[in-house]
Amino acid sequence: MTMTLATALTATRQRLDETNAAGWADPELRRWINEAVTDIARKTEVLQTTAELDVDAGDAEHTLPAGVLRVYRATYTEDGNDHIYPLEYMDFNAADSVWWTNMATTEARPRIFTLWGYPPTLKAVLYPVPSIAGTLTVYYYANPTPLATDGTDDAEELVAAEGYLDLILEYATSMALRRDRDPRWKEHKAKYDEDLNAMIEMTRRWSDQAGTISRQGYGLPDWLVNG
């Protein structure tokens, strides 16, 4: 089941037992609904997406999409080459110790990437500097784009994970009651926090299968992989 902003607005009003706007204006409720969608995405990191950036030879810095919350991984594909090369992430200081004085002079196929700045102008920095043009593919957790509070986007669907849409309503209801100093807001906020923590636990990995450790290429010690 999907939920539009209009549906969420109606459902929130039903929880507040106010069918028509009286105590709470529609723009207020829309703002709290938007806040809920953003808060859930930021804390659970369930909005996963990718971006493909064109890279010119000799160009090491690339601005990532404005909606980036946190980068998960990156790969590089050279033009005319079907191989996809995973890039190793390094913090900027660690990368600095690798390229030393050759940050802008060494050109080859990129092996590492680091990040500099912050969204919406966060940059991925590649090293070595690409010697051949290609495509940088970035896998990242995203922030949702807020919908308008003036009613112009009420038909648009909320960006949220299926099965957890009720959290949005709990958050909006608690904010509305808190504005009116109604003590019931604490009950709804506690329910929201509880369900949000359960969501984080359930959606951190979209599988109930145990992770595996592979020693190929990583040089893991025998005591770790063989017991």
LINWONOR-V989692 format. One record per pair of residues at least 24 apart in sequence whose C-alpha atoms are under 7 Angstrom apart, sorted by the first residue. I is the first residue (numbers start at 1). GAP is how many residues later the second one is. If there is no record, write none. Layout:
i=I gap=GAP
i=I gap=GAP
This chain:
i=1 gap=161
i=2 gap=155
i=3 gap=154
i=3 gap=155
i=4 gap=150
i=4 gap=151
i=4 gap=152
i=4 gap=153
i=4 gap=154
i=5 gap=149
i=5 gap=150
i=5 gap=151
i=5 gap=152
i=5 gap=153
i=6 gap=148
i=6 gap=149
i=8 gap=161
i=12 gap=157
i=12 gap=160
i=12 gap=161
i=15 gap=158
i=16 gap=157
i=27 gap=122
i=27 gap=123
i=29 gap=143
i=30 gap=119
i=31 gap=118
i=32 gap=140
i=32 gap=143
i=33 gap=135
i=33 gap=139
i=34 gap=112
i=34 gap=113
i=36 gap=132
i=36 gap=135
i=36 gap=136
i=37 gap=122
i=37 gap=123
i=37 gap=131
i=38 gap=105
i=38 gap=106
i=41 gap=102
i=42 gap=101
i=44 gap=156
i=45 gap=96
i=46 gap=95
i=46 gap=157
i=47 gap=94
i=47 gap=95
i=48 gap=92
i=48 gap=93
i=48 gap=94
i=49 gap=90
i=49 gap=91
i=49 gap=92
i=49 gap=93
i=50 gap=87
i=50 gap=88
i=50 gap=89
i=50 gap=90
i=51 gap=86
i=51 gap=87
i=51 gap=88
i=52 gap=83
i=52 gap=84
i=52 gap=85
i=52 gap=86
i=53 gap=82
i=53 gap=83
i=53 gap=84
i=54 gap=80
i=54 gap=81
i=54 gap=82
i=55 gap=78
i=55 gap=79
i=55 gap=80
i=55 gap=81
i=56 gap=77
i=56 gap=78
i=57 gap=73
i=57 gap=74
i=57 gap=75
i=57 gap=76
i=58 gap=71
i=58 gap=72
i=58 gap=73
i=59 gap=70
i=59 gap=71
i=60 gap=65
i=60 gap=66
i=60 gap=67
i=60 gap=69
i=60 gap=70
i=61 gap=62
i=61 gap=63
i=61 gap=64
i=61 gap=65
i=62 gap=61
i=62 gap=62
i=62 gap=63
i=63 gap=58
i=63 gap=59
i=63 gap=60
i=63 gap=61
i=64 gap=57
i=64 gap=58
i=64 gap=59
i=64 gap=60
i=65 gap=55
i=66 gap=53
i=66 gap=54
i=66 gap=55
i=67 gap=53
i=67 gap=75
i=67 gap=76
i=68 gap=51
i=68 gap=72
i=68 gap=73
i=68 gap=74
i=68 gap=75
i=69 gap=72
i=69 gap=73
i=69 gap=74
i=70 gap=70
i=70 gap=71
i=71 gap=68
i=71 gap=69
i=71 gap=70
i=72 gap=67
i=72 gap=68
i=73 gap=65
i=73 gap=66
i=74 gap=62
i=74 gap=63
i=74 gap=64
i=74 gap=65
i=75 gap=61
i=75 gap=62
i=75 gap=63
i=76 gap=59
i=76 gap=60
i=76 gap=61
i=77 gap=57
i=77 gap=58
i=77 gap=59
i=78 gap=54
i=78 gap=55
i=78 gap=56
i=78 gap=57
i=79 gap=54
i=79 gap=55
i=87 gap=24
i=87 gap=25
i=87 gap=26
i=88 gap=24
i=88 gap=25
i=89 gap=24
i=89 gap=25
i=90 gap=24
i=104 gap=25
i=107 gap=24
i=167 gap=25
